[in-house]
Amino acid sequence: MQAITTIGLDIAKSVFQVHGVDGAGQVVIRRQLKRRHVLAFFQKLRPCLVGIEACASSHHWSRELSALGHTVRLMPPGYVKPYVKRQKNDATDAEAICEAVGRANMRFVPTKTPEQQSGLVLHRTRHLFIRQQTSVINAIRAHLAEFGIVAPVGRQGVEQLLEAVANPNDQLIPEIARGCLLALGAQLRRIKQQVLEFDRMIRAWHQSNQTCRRLDDCPGVGPALATAIVASVADPKVFRSGRDFSGLDWVGAKAALKRRQRAAWRYQQAGRSLPARLVCGRRTRRDPLREDPRHQASAMAHRTASTTTDQGRSHRSGQQDRADGLGHDGQG
């Protein structure tokens, strides 16, 4: 067998696809590997260049293969897609990865450490619990509205509703509905306690990480945003400057979406048909920019900042949203 210099590895849950070429670009190996056989296969190979798409579990495999002496390069899937020659399948994907990893102008994703991935898990789990909290609050408000019980928007309003549910003398709520609403109230309290625990974990990690503490000197950066940046940006050197980081602005994208929503509402009020640019608000094709590692890091940081800010949104801002024709999510 000729010496393998470059390998394209298409990872999956169970079956991985390998495409290897030699120094002249000739195909040397093309085969499938079970998950349990991947490390044993690469242990037998001489150190070579391994390309992997930056997707689920890719950072784990990058660390494992790097420990065996191989040079691993992670690439955004959007930058690999142009090299797919024919119908998409595992074999052609592995071949495209092998072709893309050797390009001089290819942009790579730095491998994250286990600590950074733990920080991402912490932020994403907290974000999931916040969405669940909003869903439970909306469910409580909707169920009680069916019995004519409403409360002002905000956290105080939710507490008033829970007090009405806990009052056994309130005859407006049937016993079956009361039991369900009590369960929802208990679930809401558990979620709030867990979110507070996540906040304590974020502050503890912030205090123990030197890079996070250095980010405190930046205006407007607190523990949540600092830890999100450290967890998302594996290598700050991928940004040419601070302007390069802030140029991919997730907050600006959300503002543009709100402007399109307001314009669509004005068209509907005037009885006019919507232009195509307002109808096609969601992209139909994959945008390589959104799969760029620099954009993902910037989006993660901006999303964390906006999530923290949205929790303190007042009743006045909700009224302004409705006045502008926007929907209100009912977050308490």
C-alpha positions as CSV (number, residue, x, y, z in Angstrom):
1,M,0.0,0.0,0.0
2,Q,1.3,3.5,-0.9
3,A,1.8,6.0,2.0
4,I,-1.3,7.9,2.8
5,T,-0.7,11.6,3.2
6,T,-4.3,13.1,3.4
7,I,-7.5,11.5,4.8
8,G,-11.1,12.9,4.6
9,L,-13.1,11.5,7.5
10,D,-16.9,11.8,7.4
11,I,-18.0,11.2,10.9
12,A,-21.4,9.9,12.0
13,K,-23.0,8.2,15.0
14,S,-22.1,4.6,14.0
15,V,-20.5,4.3,10.6
16,F,-17.6,6.5,9.5
17,Q,-16.4,6.9,5.9
18,V,-12.7,7.2,5.1
19,H,-11.2,8.5,1.9
20,G,-7.4,8.6,1.7
21,V,-5.0,9.8,-1.0
22,D,-1.2,9.7,-1.4
23,G,1.2,12.6,-2.2
24,A,0.3,12.5,-5.9
25,G,-3.5,12.7,-5.1
26,Q,-4.2,9.1,-6.1
27,V,-6.9,7.4,-4.1
28,V,-5.3,4.8,-1.8
29,I,-8.1,3.8,0.5
30,R,-11.9,4.2,0.5
31,R,-13.8,2.3,3.1
32,Q,-16.3,2.4,5.9
33,L,-15.4,2.0,9.6
34,K,-17.5,1.2,12.6
35,R,-17.2,3.6,15.4
36,R,-15.3,1.2,17.7
37,H,-12.7,0.6,14.9
38,V,-11.8,4.2,14.1
39,L,-9.0,4.7,16.7
40,A,-7.5,1.2,16.0
41,F,-7.4,2.1,12.2
42,F,-5.6,5.4,12.7
43,Q,-3.2,3.9,15.2
44,K,-1.8,1.7,12.4
45,L,-1.3,4.7,10.0
46,R,1.7,6.9,9.8
47,P,1.0,10.5,10.9
48,C,-1.0,12.3,8.1
49,L,-3.3,15.2,7.5
50,V,-6.9,14.4,8.5
51,G,-9.8,16.6,7.5
52,I,-13.2,16.6,9.4
53,E,-16.3,18.7,9.0
54,A,-16.9,20.9,12.1
55,C,-20.1,19.2,13.3
56,A,-21.3,17.2,16.3
57,S,-18.6,15.3,18.1
58,S,-15.9,16.7,15.7
59,H,-13.9,18.3,18.4
60,H,-13.8,15.0,20.4
61,W,-12.4,13.2,17.4
62,S,-10.0,16.0,16.7
63,R,-8.5,15.6,20.1
64,E,-8.4,11.8,19.9
65,L,-6.7,11.7,16.5
66,S,-4.3,14.5,17.5
67,A,-3.2,12.4,20.5
68,L,-2.2,9.7,18.0
69,G,0.2,12.1,16.2
70,H,-2.1,13.1,13.2
71,T,-2.6,16.6,12.1
72,V,-6.4,17.3,12.3
73,R,-8.1,20.2,10.5
74,L,-11.8,21.0,11.2
75,M,-13.7,22.8,8.4
76,P,-17.1,24.5,8.3
77,P,-19.6,22.2,6.3
78,G,-20.5,25.2,4.1
79,Y,-17.0,25.5,2.8
80,V,-16.8,21.7,2.1
81,K,-20.0,21.5,0.1
82,P,-18.6,23.1,-3.1
83,Y,-16.2,20.2,-3.4
84,V,-19.0,17.5,-3.6
85,K,-18.8,16.2,-7.1
86,R,-22.0,14.3,-7.5
87,Q,-25.0,13.0,-5.5
88,K,-24.5,13.5,-1.7
89,N,-23.6,10.4,0.3
90,D,-21.0,9.4,2.8
91,A,-18.4,8.4,0.2
92,T,-18.7,11.6,-1.8
93,D,-18.7,13.7,1.4
94,A,-15.4,12.0,2.6
95,E,-13.9,12.7,-0.8
96,A,-14.9,16.3,-0.7
97,I,-13.5,16.7,2.8
98,C,-10.2,15.1,1.6
99,E,-10.1,17.6,-1.3
100,A,-11.0,20.7,0.7
101,V,-8.6,20.1,3.5
102,G,-5.6,20.4,1.2
103,R,-6.7,23.9,-0.2
104,A,-4.3,26.7,0.8
105,N,-7.1,29.2,1.2
106,M,-9.4,27.0,3.3
107,R,-10.5,28.4,6.6
108,F,-10.3,26.0,9.6
109,V,-12.0,25.8,12.9
110,P,-9.7,25.6,16.0
111,T,-10.3,22.5,18.2
112,K,-12.0,23.3,21.4
113,T,-10.7,22.0,24.7
114,P,-13.0,20.0,27.1
115,E,-13.2,23.0,29.3
116,Q,-14.5,25.2,26.5
117,Q,-17.1,22.6,25.5
118,S,-18.2,22.3,29.1
119,G,-18.8,26.1,29.1
120,L,-20.9,25.8,25.9
121,V,-22.9,23.0,27.5
122,L,-23.5,25.2,30.5
123,H,-24.7,28.2,28.4
124,R,-26.9,26.1,26.1
125,T,-28.5,24.2,28.9
126,R,-29.2,27.5,30.7
127,H,-30.7,28.9,27.5
128,L,-32.9,25.7,27.1
129,F,-34.2,26.1,30.7
130,I,-35.0,29.7,30.1
131,R,-37.1,28.7,27.0
132,Q,-38.8,26.0,29.0
133,Q,-39.6,28.6,31.7
134,T,-41.2,30.9,29.1
135,S,-43.2,27.9,27.8
136,V,-44.5,27.0,31.3
137,I,-45.4,30.7,32.0
138,N,-47.3,30.9,28.7
139,A,-49.1,27.7,29.5
140,I,-50.2,28.9,32.9
141,R,-51.5,32.2,31.5
142,A,-53.3,30.5,28.6
143,H,-55.0,27.9,30.8
144,L,-56.2,30.4,33.4
145,A,-57.5,32.7,30.7
146,E,-59.9,30.0,29.7
147,F,-61.6,30.5,33.1
148,G,-61.5,34.3,32.9
149,I,-58.5,34.8,35.2
150,V,-55.8,37.1,33.8
151,A,-53.0,39.1,35.3
152,P,-50.6,41.9,34.1
153,V,-47.6,41.0,32.0
154,G,-44.4,40.4,34.1
155,R,-43.2,38.3,36.9
156,Q,-45.6,39.9,39.4
157,G,-48.5,38.9,37.2
158,V,-47.3,35.2,37.2
159,E,-47.1,35.2,41.0
160,Q,-50.6,36.6,41.2
161,L,-51.9,33.7,39.0
162,L,-50.0,31.1,41.1
163,E,-51.6,32.6,44.3
164,A,-55.0,32.3,42.7
165,V,-54.3,28.6,41.8
166,A,-53.1,27.9,45.3
167,N,-56.3,29.4,46.9
168,P,-58.7,26.5,47.5
169,N,-61.6,28.9,48.1
170,D,-61.4,30.2,44.5
171,Q,-64.4,28.5,42.8
172,L,-63.5,29.7,39.3
173,I,-60.9,27.0,38.8
174,P,-62.2,23.4,38.6
175,E,-60.3,20.8,40.7
176,I,-58.9,19.0,37.7
177,A,-57.5,22.1,36.2
178,R,-56.3,23.2,39.6
179,G,-54.2,20.0,40.0
180,C,-52.6,20.5,36.5
181,L,-51.9,24.2,37.2
182,L,-50.3,23.4,40.6
183,A,-48.0,20.9,38.8
184,L,-47.1,23.6,36.3
185,G,-46.4,26.0,39.1
186,A,-44.1,23.5,40.8
187,Q,-42.3,22.9,37.6
188,L,-41.8,26.7,37.1
189,R,-40.2,27.0,40.6
190,R,-37.9,24.1,39.9
191,I,-36.8,25.6,36.6
192,K,-36.2,29.0,38.2
193,Q,-34.0,27.4,40.9
194,Q,-32.0,25.5,38.3
195,V,-31.4,28.7,36.3
196,L,-30.1,30.3,39.4
197,E,-27.8,27.4,40.0
198,F,-26.5,27.8,36.4
199,D,-25.9,31.4,37.1
200,R,-23.8,30.5,40.1
201,M,-21.8,28.0,38.1
202,I,-21.2,30.7,35.4
203,R,-19.9,33.2,38.1
204,A,-17.7,30.5,39.6
205,W,-16.2,29.6,36.3
206,H,-15.7,33.3,35.5
207,Q,-13.8,33.8,38.7
208,S,-11.6,30.8,38.1
209,N,-10.7,31.6,34.5
210,Q,-8.0,34.2,33.9
211,T,-9.2,35.1,30.4
212,C,-12.7,35.7,31.7
213,R,-11.4,38.1,34.3
214,R,-9.4,40.0,31.8
215,L,-12.6,40.6,29.7
216,D,-14.1,42.4,32.7
217,D,-12.2,45.4,31.7
218,C,-14.3,45.7,28.5
219,P,-17.3,48.0,28.9
220,G,-20.6,46.1,29.0
221,V,-19.0,42.7,29.5
222,G,-20.1,40.7,32.5
223,P,-19.7,37.1,33.7
224,A,-22.2,35.7,31.2
225,L,-20.8,37.3,28.1
226,A,-17.2,36.8,29.1
227,T,-17.6,33.1,29.7
228,A,-19.6,32.7,26.4
229,I,-16.8,34.4,24.5
230,V,-14.1,32.2,26.1
231,A,-16.2,29.1,25.4
232,S,-17.0,30.0,21.8
233,V,-13.7,31.4,20.6
234,A,-11.1,28.6,20.7
235,D,-8.4,30.7,19.1
236,P,-8.7,34.5,19.2
237,K,-6.1,34.7,16.4
238,V,-8.7,33.8,13.8
239,F,-10.0,37.4,14.1
240,R,-7.8,39.9,12.3
241,S,-9.0,42.7,14.6
242,G,-11.8,43.6,17.1
243,R,-13.7,45.1,14.2
244,D,-13.6,41.7,12.4
245,F,-15.2,40.1,15.5
246,S,-17.9,42.7,15.9
247,G,-18.6,43.0,12.2
248,L,-20.6,39.8,12.2
249,D,-23.3,41.3,14.3
250,W,-26.1,39.0,15.5
251,V,-27.9,41.9,17.2
252,G,-28.0,43.8,13.9
253,A,-29.5,40.7,12.2
254,K,-32.3,40.7,14.8
255,A,-32.9,44.4,14.3
256,A,-33.2,43.9,10.5
257,L,-35.7,41.1,11.1
258,K,-37.8,43.4,13.3
259,R,-37.7,46.1,10.6
260,R,-39.0,43.6,8.0
261,Q,-41.8,42.6,10.4
262,R,-42.9,46.2,10.9
263,A,-42.8,46.8,7.1
264,A,-44.9,43.6,6.6
265,W,-47.4,44.8,9.2
266,R,-47.8,48.2,7.4
267,Y,-48.4,46.4,4.1
268,Q,-51.1,44.2,5.7
269,Q,-52.8,47.2,7.3
270,A,-52.9,49.0,3.9
271,G,-54.3,45.9,2.2
272,R,-51.3,45.7,-0.2
273,S,-49.5,42.5,-1.3
274,L,-46.2,41.8,0.4
275,P,-43.0,42.1,-1.7
276,A,-40.9,39.0,-2.2
277,R,-38.1,40.3,0.0
278,L,-40.5,40.4,3.0
279,V,-42.2,37.1,2.2
280,C,-38.9,35.2,2.0
281,G,-37.7,36.1,5.4
282,R,-36.0,32.7,6.0
283,R,-33.2,31.7,3.6
284,T,-33.9,28.7,1.4
285,R,-30.2,27.8,0.9
286,R,-27.5,27.2,3.4
287,D,-25.4,30.4,4.0
288,P,-21.7,29.7,4.3
289,L,-21.4,32.8,6.4
290,R,-23.5,31.4,9.2
291,E,-21.3,28.3,9.2
292,D,-18.1,30.3,9.4
293,P,-16.4,29.7,12.8
294,R,-15.9,33.4,13.3
295,H,-19.6,34.1,12.7
296,Q,-20.6,31.2,15.1
297,A,-18.4,32.6,17.8
298,S,-19.8,36.2,17.4
299,A,-23.4,34.9,17.2
300,M,-22.9,32.9,20.4
301,A,-21.6,35.9,22.3
302,H,-24.4,38.2,21.0
303,R,-27.1,35.6,21.7
304,T,-25.9,35.2,25.3
305,A,-25.9,39.0,25.8
306,S,-29.4,39.4,24.3
307,T,-30.8,36.5,26.3
308,T,-29.5,38.1,29.5
309,T,-31.0,41.5,28.5
310,D,-34.4,40.1,27.5
311,Q,-35.0,38.6,30.9
312,G,-35.4,42.1,32.4
313,R,-37.7,43.4,29.7
314,S,-40.4,45.6,31.2
315,H,-44.1,45.8,30.6
316,R,-43.6,49.0,28.7
317,S,-41.4,47.4,26.1
318,G,-44.0,44.7,25.6
319,Q,-46.6,47.3,24.9
320,Q,-44.3,49.1,22.5
321,D,-43.8,45.8,20.6
322,R,-47.5,45.3,20.2
323,A,-47.9,48.9,19.1
324,D,-45.4,48.2,16.4
325,G,-47.3,45.2,15.2
326,L,-44.9,42.6,16.7
327,G,-45.9,39.5,18.6
328,H,-45.1,39.3,22.3
329,D,-43.8,36.0,23.6
330,G,-45.3,36.4,27.0
331,Q,-42.1,35.8,28.9
332,G,-42.5,36.4,32.6
